[in-house]
Amino acid sequence: MVDAQVGGDDFVAGRAVRTFPLDQQWDASTKYWKYGFSGSIGNYVVRVDPFQLRFNFVGVVAGKFRWQIVLPYKNVPSSGAGNAAGLKDIVNPDYQNAQGAWSYVWHRKAMQVLVADATPVNPEMPFSARNFGGRWQFVMDNLGADKNGQPIENKRRNKGQFIGDFKQAVRPQYTELCQPIFHLREPSCLIVVAPCNPNPGYPTQTYTSDPVDCSGNRIVD
């Protein structure tokens, strides 16, 4: 099961049956956090999705219930550098308070992620292995426009930018094994539990370590 951080914590904390048969099938069951998992609910292993798809109910539009997606971050003006205001992203409180979300009962056979081949170009050249860092190059043409909307000229060929190309694809396999669940949600509520005993106040205490002066006392046998 793929769920958000709060939802996964709520389930594992005791709001669902806690049994661990699936975890116990692994040799490294005590270190399952290495696989990105964060708990279990019954026979399901829970993995946290930090950017869960969340929605808010907009209303009924043309006879259909409409939910609008809420993004986890939003852009706001920043102070900028050199008196030039810019943009920065902050956590979107609407995302934290969103009332609808997708959670998934996932299976590893649902789809296959295809990445670049990491095998060496030639078996006799192990140092020439491909990597997943992308193909980068420095380009000096078609640099876009400046702040005035004019094309950036580069007659001296001393301006440019780095661009990277990556290859990745997803191949559907047994999509019926992936079950999305649209459900209501809310942030965790902080419940204040008052103590049973009344507040005794702050009692008077002495923390001195000086002994009592007994030089004037005499012991008579």
KEVEX-59499 format. One record per residue (C-alpha): residue number from 1; chain; x, y, z. Coordinates in steps of 0.1 Angstrom, whole numbers, padded with zeros to 4 digits. Last residue first. Example, Ala and Ser with C-alpha at 12.3 -4.5 7.8 and 13.67 -1.06 7.14 Angstrom:
KEVEX-59499
<rec><n>2</n><chain>A</chain><xx>0137</xx><yy>-0011</yy><zz>0071</zz></rec>
<rec><n>1</n><chain>A</chain><xx>0123</xx><yy>-0045</yy><zz>0078</zz></rec>
END
This chain:
KEVEX-59499
<rec><n>221</n><chain>A</chain><xx>0283</xx><yy>0116</yy><zz>0778</zz></rec>
<rec><n>220</n><chain>A</chain><xx>0281</xx><yy>0153</yy><zz>0771</zz></rec>
<rec><n>219</n><chain>A</chain><xx>0280</xx><yy>0165</yy><zz>0734</zz></rec>
<rec><n>218</n><chain>A</chain><xx>0287</xx><yy>0201</yy><zz>0729</zz></rec>
<rec><n>217</n><chain>A</chain><xx>0272</xx><yy>0225</yy><zz>0703</zz></rec>
<rec><n>216</n><chain>A</chain><xx>0287</xx><yy>0258</yy><zz>0694</zz></rec>
<rec><n>215</n><chain>A</chain><xx>0306</xx><yy>0246</yy><zz>0663</zz></rec>
<rec><n>214</n><chain>A</chain><xx>0274</xx><yy>0230</yy><zz>0648</zz></rec>
<rec><n>213</n><chain>A</chain><xx>0271</xx><yy>0251</yy><zz>0616</zz></rec>
<rec><n>212</n><chain>A</chain><xx>0246</xx><yy>0233</yy><zz>0594</zz></rec>
<rec><n>211</n><chain>A</chain><xx>0262</xx><yy>0219</yy><zz>0562</zz></rec>
<rec><n>210</n><chain>A</chain><xx>0263</xx><yy>0240</yy><zz>0530</zz></rec>
<rec><n>209</n><chain>A</chain><xx>0248</xx><yy>0221</yy><zz>0500</zz></rec>
<rec><n>208</n><chain>A</chain><xx>0220</xx><yy>0246</yy><zz>0493</zz></rec>
<rec><n>207</n><chain>A</chain><xx>0191</xx><yy>0234</yy><zz>0470</zz></rec>
<rec><n>206</n><chain>A</chain><xx>0162</xx><yy>0244</yy><zz>0492</zz></rec>
<rec><n>205</n><chain>A</chain><xx>0127</xx><yy>0240</yy><zz>0479</zz></rec>
<rec><n>204</n><chain>A</chain><xx>0094</xx><yy>0259</yy><zz>0483</zz></rec>
<rec><n>203</n><chain>A</chain><xx>0067</xx><yy>0241</yy><zz>0464</zz></rec>
<rec><n>202</n><chain>A</chain><xx>0056</xx><yy>0252</yy><zz>0429</zz></rec>
<rec><n>201</n><chain>A</chain><xx>0019</xx><yy>0247</yy><zz>0423</zz></rec>
<rec><n>200</n><chain>A</chain><xx>0000</xx><yy>0215</yy><zz>0432</zz></rec>
<rec><n>199</n><chain>A</chain><xx>-0018</xx><yy>0214</yy><zz>0398</zz></rec>
<rec><n>198</n><chain>A</chain><xx>-0048</xx><yy>0192</yy><zz>0402</zz></rec>
<rec><n>197</n><chain>A</chain><xx>-0045</xx><yy>0155</yy><zz>0395</zz></rec>
<rec><n>196</n><chain>A</chain><xx>-0062</xx><yy>0138</yy><zz>0365</zz></rec>
<rec><n>195</n><chain>A</chain><xx>-0040</xx><yy>0155</yy><zz>0338</zz></rec>
<rec><n>194</n><chain>A</chain><xx>-0057</xx><yy>0172</yy><zz>0308</zz></rec>
<rec><n>193</n><chain>A</chain><xx>-0055</xx><yy>0154</yy><zz>0275</zz></rec>
<rec><n>192</n><chain>A</chain><xx>-0051</xx><yy>0177</yy><zz>0245</zz></rec>
<rec><n>191</n><chain>A</chain><xx>-0059</xx><yy>0160</yy><zz>0212</zz></rec>
<rec><n>190</n><chain>A</chain><xx>-0038</xx><yy>0172</yy><zz>0183</zz></rec>
<rec><n>189</n><chain>A</chain><xx>-0057</xx><yy>0163</yy><zz>0151</zz></rec>
<rec><n>188</n><chain>A</chain><xx>-0038</xx><yy>0147</yy><zz>0123</zz></rec>
<rec><n>187</n><chain>A</chain><xx>-0045</xx><yy>0163</yy><zz>0090</zz></rec>
<rec><n>186</n><chain>A</chain><xx>-0076</xx><yy>0153</yy><zz>0070</zz></rec>
<rec><n>185</n><chain>A</chain><xx>-0085</xx><yy>0126</yy><zz>0045</zz></rec>
<rec><n>184</n><chain>A</chain><xx>-0114</xx><yy>0115</yy><zz>0023</zz></rec>
<rec><n>183</n><chain>A</chain><xx>-0108</xx><yy>0086</yy><zz>-0001</zz></rec>
<rec><n>182</n><chain>A</chain><xx>-0099</xx><yy>0077</yy><zz>-0037</zz></rec>
<rec><n>181</n><chain>A</chain><xx>-0085</xx><yy>0042</yy><zz>-0038</zz></rec>
<rec><n>180</n><chain>A</chain><xx>-0062</xx><yy>0032</yy><zz>-0067</zz></rec>
<rec><n>179</n><chain>A</chain><xx>-0058</xx><yy>-0006</yy><zz>-0072</zz></rec>
<rec><n>178</n><chain>A</chain><xx>-0027</xx><yy>-0018</yy><zz>-0090</zz></rec>
<rec><n>177</n><chain>A</chain><xx>-0028</xx><yy>-0055</yy><zz>-0099</zz></rec>
<rec><n>176</n><chain>A</chain><xx>-0052</xx><yy>-0048</yy><zz>-0128</zz></rec>
<rec><n>175</n><chain>A</chain><xx>-0023</xx><yy>-0030</yy><zz>-0144</zz></rec>
<rec><n>174</n><chain>A</chain><xx>-0005</xx><yy>-0062</yy><zz>-0152</zz></rec>
<rec><n>173</n><chain>A</chain><xx>0023</xx><yy>-0051</yy><zz>-0174</zz></rec>
<rec><n>172</n><chain>A</chain><xx>0024</xx><yy>-0014</yy><zz>-0183</zz></rec>
<rec><n>171</n><chain>A</chain><xx>0058</xx><yy>-0002</yy><zz>-0196</zz></rec>
<rec><n>170</n><chain>A</chain><xx>0073</xx><yy>0030</yy><zz>-0181</zz></rec>
<rec><n>169</n><chain>A</chain><xx>0100</xx><yy>0049</yy><zz>-0198</zz></rec>
<rec><n>168</n><chain>A</chain><xx>0134</xx><yy>0066</yy><zz>-0191</zz></rec>
<rec><n>167</n><chain>A</chain><xx>0160</xx><yy>0083</yy><zz>-0211</zz></rec>
<rec><n>166</n><chain>A</chain><xx>0178</xx><yy>0114</yy><zz>-0199</zz></rec>
<rec><n>165</n><chain>A</chain><xx>0193</xx><yy>0144</yy><zz>-0217</zz></rec>
<rec><n>164</n><chain>A</chain><xx>0211</xx><yy>0171</yy><zz>-0199</zz></rec>
<rec><n>163</n><chain>A</chain><xx>0216</xx><yy>0208</yy><zz>-0208</zz></rec>
<rec><n>162</n><chain>A</chain><xx>0244</xx><yy>0231</yy><zz>-0197</zz></rec>
<rec><n>161</n><chain>A</chain><xx>0241</xx><yy>0268</yy><zz>-0207</zz></rec>
<rec><n>160</n><chain>A</chain><xx>0259</xx><yy>0293</yy><zz>-0228</zz></rec>
<rec><n>159</n><chain>A</chain><xx>0276</xx><yy>0326</yy><zz>-0232</zz></rec>
<rec><n>158</n><chain>A</chain><xx>0312</xx><yy>0333</yy><zz>-0245</zz></rec>
<rec><n>157</n><chain>A</chain><xx>0306</xx><yy>0326</yy><zz>-0281</zz></rec>
<rec><n>156</n><chain>A</chain><xx>0317</xx><yy>0362</yy><zz>-0290</zz></rec>
<rec><n>155</n><chain>A</chain><xx>0287</xx><yy>0367</yy><zz>-0312</zz></rec>
<rec><n>154</n><chain>A</chain><xx>0263</xx><yy>0355</yy><zz>-0285</zz></rec>
<rec><n>153</n><chain>A</chain><xx>0232</xx><yy>0376</yy><zz>-0288</zz></rec>
<rec><n>152</n><chain>A</chain><xx>0203</xx><yy>0368</yy><zz>-0264</zz></rec>
<rec><n>151</n><chain>A</chain><xx>0171</xx><yy>0374</yy><zz>-0282</zz></rec>
<rec><n>150</n><chain>A</chain><xx>0152</xx><yy>0404</yy><zz>-0269</zz></rec>
<rec><n>149</n><chain>A</chain><xx>0123</xx><yy>0401</yy><zz>-0244</zz></rec>
<rec><n>148</n><chain>A</chain><xx>0136</xx><yy>0428</yy><zz>-0221</zz></rec>
<rec><n>147</n><chain>A</chain><xx>0147</xx><yy>0404</yy><zz>-0194</zz></rec>
<rec><n>146</n><chain>A</chain><xx>0168</xx><yy>0385</yy><zz>-0220</zz></rec>
<rec><n>145</n><chain>A</chain><xx>0155</xx><yy>0360</yy><zz>-0245</zz></rec>
<rec><n>144</n><chain>A</chain><xx>0163</xx><yy>0324</yy><zz>-0253</zz></rec>
<rec><n>143</n><chain>A</chain><xx>0197</xx><yy>0308</yy><zz>-0255</zz></rec>
<rec><n>142</n><chain>A</chain><xx>0192</xx><yy>0294</yy><zz>-0290</zz></rec>
<rec><n>141</n><chain>A</chain><xx>0229</xx><yy>0288</yy><zz>-0295</zz></rec>
<rec><n>140</n><chain>A</chain><xx>0258</xx><yy>0283</yy><zz>-0270</zz></rec>
<rec><n>139</n><chain>A</chain><xx>0253</xx><yy>0248</yy><zz>-0257</zz></rec>
<rec><n>138</n><chain>A</chain><xx>0273</xx><yy>0229</yy><zz>-0231</zz></rec>
<rec><n>137</n><chain>A</chain><xx>0266</xx><yy>0192</yy><zz>-0231</zz></rec>
<rec><n>136</n><chain>A</chain><xx>0253</xx><yy>0166</yy><zz>-0207</zz></rec>
<rec><n>135</n><chain>A</chain><xx>0241</xx><yy>0130</yy><zz>-0213</zz></rec>
<rec><n>134</n><chain>A</chain><xx>0223</xx><yy>0117</yy><zz>-0183</zz></rec>
<rec><n>133</n><chain>A</chain><xx>0237</xx><yy>0106</yy><zz>-0149</zz></rec>
<rec><n>132</n><chain>A</chain><xx>0223</xx><yy>0071</yy><zz>-0151</zz></rec>
<rec><n>131</n><chain>A</chain><xx>0257</xx><yy>0056</yy><zz>-0161</zz></rec>
<rec><n>130</n><chain>A</chain><xx>0272</xx><yy>0037</yy><zz>-0191</zz></rec>
<rec><n>129</n><chain>A</chain><xx>0303</xx><yy>0016</yy><zz>-0184</zz></rec>
<rec><n>128</n><chain>A</chain><xx>0335</xx><yy>0026</yy><zz>-0201</zz></rec>
<rec><n>127</n><chain>A</chain><xx>0358</xx><yy>0015</yy><zz>-0173</zz></rec>
<rec><n>126</n><chain>A</chain><xx>0348</xx><yy>-0021</yy><zz>-0179</zz></rec>
<rec><n>125</n><chain>A</chain><xx>0364</xx><yy>-0020</yy><zz>-0214</zz></rec>
<rec><n>124</n><chain>A</chain><xx>0369</xx><yy>-0057</yy><zz>-0225</zz></rec>
<rec><n>123</n><chain>A</chain><xx>0332</xx><yy>-0063</yy><zz>-0221</zz></rec>
<rec><n>122</n><chain>A</chain><xx>0325</xx><yy>-0035</yy><zz>-0246</zz></rec>
<rec><n>121</n><chain>A</chain><xx>0301</xx><yy>-0006</yy><zz>-0241</zz></rec>
<rec><n>120</n><chain>A</chain><xx>0298</xx><yy>-0016</yy><zz>-0205</zz></rec>
<rec><n>119</n><chain>A</chain><xx>0264</xx><yy>-0025</yy><zz>-0190</zz></rec>
<rec><n>118</n><chain>A</chain><xx>0243</xx><yy>0003</yy><zz>-0175</zz></rec>
<rec><n>117</n><chain>A</chain><xx>0215</xx><yy>0002</yy><zz>-0200</zz></rec>
<rec><n>116</n><chain>A</chain><xx>0192</xx><yy>0032</yy><zz>-0196</zz></rec>
<rec><n>115</n><chain>A</chain><xx>0160</xx><yy>0029</yy><zz>-0177</zz></rec>
<rec><n>114</n><chain>A</chain><xx>0128</xx><yy>0010</yy><zz>-0182</zz></rec>
<rec><n>113</n><chain>A</chain><xx>0103</xx><yy>0010</yy><zz>-0153</zz></rec>
<rec><n>112</n><chain>A</chain><xx>0080</xx><yy>-0020</yy><zz>-0154</zz></rec>
<rec><n>111</n><chain>A</chain><xx>0044</xx><yy>-0019</yy><zz>-0145</zz></rec>
<rec><n>110</n><chain>A</chain><xx>0018</xx><yy>-0037</yy><zz>-0123</zz></rec>
<rec><n>109</n><chain>A</chain><xx>0042</xx><yy>-0066</yy><zz>-0115</zz></rec>
<rec><n>108</n><chain>A</chain><xx>0056</xx><yy>-0048</yy><zz>-0084</zz></rec>
<rec><n>107</n><chain>A</chain><xx>0021</xx><yy>-0047</yy><zz>-0069</zz></rec>
<rec><n>106</n><chain>A</chain><xx>0005</xx><yy>-0016</yy><zz>-0054</zz></rec>
<rec><n>105</n><chain>A</chain><xx>-0026</xx><yy>-0009</yy><zz>-0033</zz></rec>
<rec><n>104</n><chain>A</chain><xx>-0027</xx><yy>0028</yy><zz>-0040</zz></rec>
<rec><n>103</n><chain>A</chain><xx>-0038</xx><yy>0059</yy><zz>-0021</zz></rec>
<rec><n>102</n><chain>A</chain><xx>-0055</xx><yy>0089</yy><zz>-0039</zz></rec>
<rec><n>101</n><chain>A</chain><xx>-0065</xx><yy>0119</yy><zz>-0019</zz></rec>
<rec><n>100</n><chain>A</chain><xx>-0094</xx><yy>0142</yy><zz>-0009</zz></rec>
<rec><n>99</n><chain>A</chain><xx>-0098</xx><yy>0166</yy><zz>0020</zz></rec>
<rec><n>98</n><chain>A</chain><xx>-0068</xx><yy>0190</yy><zz>0014</zz></rec>
<rec><n>97</n><chain>A</chain><xx>-0055</xx><yy>0206</yy><zz>0046</zz></rec>
<rec><n>96</n><chain>A</chain><xx>-0018</xx><yy>0199</yy><zz>0040</zz></rec>
<rec><n>95</n><chain>A</chain><xx>-0022</xx><yy>0208</yy><zz>0004</zz></rec>
<rec><n>94</n><chain>A</chain><xx>-0040</xx><yy>0240</yy><zz>0012</zz></rec>
<rec><n>93</n><chain>A</chain><xx>-0011</xx><yy>0249</yy><zz>0035</zz></rec>
<rec><n>92</n><chain>A</chain><xx>0012</xx><yy>0250</yy><zz>0004</zz></rec>
<rec><n>91</n><chain>A</chain><xx>0048</xx><yy>0246</yy><zz>0015</zz></rec>
<rec><n>90</n><chain>A</chain><xx>0069</xx><yy>0274</yy><zz>0001</zz></rec>
<rec><n>89</n><chain>A</chain><xx>0085</xx><yy>0280</yy><zz>-0034</zz></rec>
<rec><n>88</n><chain>A</chain><xx>0105</xx><yy>0310</yy><zz>-0043</zz></rec>
<rec><n>87</n><chain>A</chain><xx>0101</xx><yy>0336</yy><zz>-0070</zz></rec>
<rec><n>86</n><chain>A</chain><xx>0122</xx><yy>0366</yy><zz>-0079</zz></rec>
<rec><n>85</n><chain>A</chain><xx>0124</xx><yy>0403</yy><zz>-0072</zz></rec>
<rec><n>84</n><chain>A</chain><xx>0153</xx><yy>0422</yy><zz>-0087</zz></rec>
<rec><n>83</n><chain>A</chain><xx>0167</xx><yy>0446</yy><zz>-0061</zz></rec>
<rec><n>82</n><chain>A</chain><xx>0202</xx><yy>0432</yy><zz>-0068</zz></rec>
<rec><n>81</n><chain>A</chain><xx>0192</xx><yy>0397</yy><zz>-0056</zz></rec>
<rec><n>80</n><chain>A</chain><xx>0156</xx><yy>0386</yy><zz>-0050</zz></rec>
<rec><n>79</n><chain>A</chain><xx>0134</xx><yy>0395</yy><zz>-0021</zz></rec>
<rec><n>78</n><chain>A</chain><xx>0111</xx><yy>0366</yy><zz>-0030</zz></rec>
<rec><n>77</n><chain>A</chain><xx>0076</xx><yy>0366</yy><zz>-0045</zz></rec>
<rec><n>76</n><chain>A</chain><xx>0055</xx><yy>0334</yy><zz>-0039</zz></rec>
<rec><n>75</n><chain>A</chain><xx>0054</xx><yy>0301</yy><zz>-0057</zz></rec>
<rec><n>74</n><chain>A</chain><xx>0033</xx><yy>0272</yy><zz>-0043</zz></rec>
<rec><n>73</n><chain>A</chain><xx>0041</xx><yy>0238</yy><zz>-0030</zz></rec>
<rec><n>72</n><chain>A</chain><xx>0022</xx><yy>0205</yy><zz>-0024</zz></rec>
<rec><n>71</n><chain>A</chain><xx>-0001</xx><yy>0211</yy><zz>-0054</zz></rec>
<rec><n>70</n><chain>A</chain><xx>-0039</xx><yy>0208</yy><zz>-0049</zz></rec>
<rec><n>69</n><chain>A</chain><xx>-0059</xx><yy>0189</yy><zz>-0076</zz></rec>
<rec><n>68</n><chain>A</chain><xx>-0095</xx><yy>0200</yy><zz>-0081</zz></rec>
<rec><n>67</n><chain>A</chain><xx>-0125</xx><yy>0177</yy><zz>-0074</zz></rec>
<rec><n>66</n><chain>A</chain><xx>-0157</xx><yy>0180</yy><zz>-0095</zz></rec>
<rec><n>65</n><chain>A</chain><xx>-0189</xx><yy>0160</yy><zz>-0088</zz></rec>
<rec><n>64</n><chain>A</chain><xx>-0208</xx><yy>0158</yy><zz>-0120</zz></rec>
<rec><n>63</n><chain>A</chain><xx>-0242</xx><yy>0172</yy><zz>-0130</zz></rec>
<rec><n>62</n><chain>A</chain><xx>-0227</xx><yy>0199</yy><zz>-0152</zz></rec>
<rec><n>61</n><chain>A</chain><xx>-0204</xx><yy>0210</yy><zz>-0124</zz></rec>
<rec><n>60</n><chain>A</chain><xx>-0212</xx><yy>0199</yy><zz>-0088</zz></rec>
<rec><n>59</n><chain>A</chain><xx>-0188</xx><yy>0215</yy><zz>-0064</zz></rec>
<rec><n>58</n><chain>A</chain><xx>-0151</xx><yy>0223</yy><zz>-0059</zz></rec>
<rec><n>57</n><chain>A</chain><xx>-0141</xx><yy>0194</yy><zz>-0036</zz></rec>
<rec><n>56</n><chain>A</chain><xx>-0104</xx><yy>0196</yy><zz>-0028</zz></rec>
<rec><n>55</n><chain>A</chain><xx>-0078</xx><yy>0173</yy><zz>-0041</zz></rec>
<rec><n>54</n><chain>A</chain><xx>-0046</xx><yy>0155</yy><zz>-0031</zz></rec>
<rec><n>53</n><chain>A</chain><xx>-0021</xx><yy>0134</yy><zz>-0051</zz></rec>
<rec><n>52</n><chain>A</chain><xx>0005</xx><yy>0122</yy><zz>-0026</zz></rec>
<rec><n>51</n><chain>A</chain><xx>0038</xx><yy>0140</yy><zz>-0026</zz></rec>
<rec><n>50</n><chain>A</chain><xx>0057</xx><yy>0124</yy><zz>0003</zz></rec>
<rec><n>49</n><chain>A</chain><xx>0045</xx><yy>0089</yy><zz>-0007</zz></rec>
<rec><n>48</n><chain>A</chain><xx>0052</xx><yy>0066</yy><zz>0022</zz></rec>
<rec><n>47</n><chain>A</chain><xx>0054</xx><yy>0028</yy><zz>0017</zz></rec>
<rec><n>46</n><chain>A</chain><xx>0032</xx><yy>0005</yy><zz>0037</zz></rec>
<rec><n>45</n><chain>A</chain><xx>0036</xx><yy>-0033</yy><zz>0036</zz></rec>
<rec><n>44</n><chain>A</chain><xx>0003</xx><yy>-0051</yy><zz>0034</zz></rec>
<rec><n>43</n><chain>A</chain><xx>-0005</xx><yy>-0084</yy><zz>0051</zz></rec>
<rec><n>42</n><chain>A</chain><xx>-0021</xx><yy>-0066</yy><zz>0081</zz></rec>
<rec><n>41</n><chain>A</chain><xx>-0010</xx><yy>-0030</yy><zz>0079</zz></rec>
<rec><n>40</n><chain>A</chain><xx>0028</xx><yy>-0026</yy><zz>0077</zz></rec>
<rec><n>39</n><chain>A</chain><xx>0054</xx><yy>0000</yy><zz>0083</zz></rec>
<rec><n>38</n><chain>A</chain><xx>0078</xx><yy>0025</yy><zz>0066</zz></rec>
<rec><n>37</n><chain>A</chain><xx>0089</xx><yy>0009</yy><zz>0034</zz></rec>
<rec><n>36</n><chain>A</chain><xx>0116</xx><yy>0025</yy><zz>0012</zz></rec>
<rec><n>35</n><chain>A</chain><xx>0135</xx><yy>-0007</yy><zz>0006</zz></rec>
<rec><n>34</n><chain>A</chain><xx>0162</xx><yy>0002</yy><zz>0032</zz></rec>
<rec><n>33</n><chain>A</chain><xx>0134</xx><yy>0006</yy><zz>0057</zz></rec>
<rec><n>32</n><chain>A</chain><xx>0130</xx><yy>-0032</yy><zz>0056</zz></rec>
<rec><n>31</n><chain>A</chain><xx>0159</xx><yy>-0035</yy><zz>0079</zz></rec>
<rec><n>30</n><chain>A</chain><xx>0144</xx><yy>-0059</yy><zz>0105</zz></rec>
<rec><n>29</n><chain>A</chain><xx>0129</xx><yy>-0080</yy><zz>0077</zz></rec>
<rec><n>28</n><chain>A</chain><xx>0164</xx><yy>-0086</yy><zz>0062</zz></rec>
<rec><n>27</n><chain>A</chain><xx>0157</xx><yy>-0123</yy><zz>0055</zz></rec>
<rec><n>26</n><chain>A</chain><xx>0123</xx><yy>-0114</yy><zz>0042</zz></rec>
<rec><n>25</n><chain>A</chain><xx>0093</xx><yy>-0137</yy><zz>0047</zz></rec>
<rec><n>24</n><chain>A</chain><xx>0088</xx><yy>-0121</yy><zz>0082</zz></rec>
<rec><n>23</n><chain>A</chain><xx>0077</xx><yy>-0088</yy><zz>0066</zz></rec>
<rec><n>22</n><chain>A</chain><xx>0048</xx><yy>-0105</yy><zz>0048</zz></rec>
<rec><n>21</n><chain>A</chain><xx>0036</xx><yy>-0122</yy><zz>0080</zz></rec>
<rec><n>20</n><chain>A</chain><xx>0037</xx><yy>-0090</yy><zz>0100</zz></rec>
<rec><n>19</n><chain>A</chain><xx>0004</xx><yy>-0085</yy><zz>0118</zz></rec>
<rec><n>18</n><chain>A</chain><xx>-0010</xx><yy>-0051</yy><zz>0130</zz></rec>
<rec><n>17</n><chain>A</chain><xx>-0047</xx><yy>-0048</yy><zz>0127</zz></rec>
<rec><n>16</n><chain>A</chain><xx>-0057</xx><yy>-0012</yy><zz>0119</zz></rec>
<rec><n>15</n><chain>A</chain><xx>-0060</xx><yy>0021</yy><zz>0139</zz></rec>
<rec><n>14</n><chain>A</chain><xx>-0030</xx><yy>0011</yy><zz>0160</zz></rec>
<rec><n>13</n><chain>A</chain><xx>-0001</xx><yy>0033</yy><zz>0152</zz></rec>
<rec><n>12</n><chain>A</chain><xx>0004</xx><yy>0015</yy><zz>0118</zz></rec>
<rec><n>11</n><chain>A</chain><xx>-0028</xx><yy>0030</yy><zz>0104</zz></rec>
<rec><n>10</n><chain>A</chain><xx>-0023</xx><yy>0065</yy><zz>0117</zz></rec>
<rec><n>9</n><chain>A</chain><xx>0014</xx><yy>0066</yy><zz>0107</zz></rec>
<rec><n>8</n><chain>A</chain><xx>0006</xx><yy>0055</yy><zz>0072</zz></rec>
<rec><n>7</n><chain>A</chain><xx>-0021</xx><yy>0082</yy><zz>0069</zz></rec>
<rec><n>6</n><chain>A</chain><xx>0002</xx><yy>0109</yy><zz>0082</zz></rec>
<rec><n>5</n><chain>A</chain><xx>0031</xx><yy>0100</yy><zz>0059</zz></rec>
<rec><n>4</n><chain>A</chain><xx>0010</xx><yy>0096</yy><zz>0028</zz></rec>
<rec><n>3</n><chain>A</chain><xx>0000</xx><yy>0062</yy><zz>0014</zz></rec>
<rec><n>2</n><chain>A</chain><xx>0013</xx><yy>0035</yy><zz>-0009</zz></rec>
<rec><n>1</n><chain>A</chain><xx>0000</xx><yy>0000</yy><zz>0000</zz></rec>
END
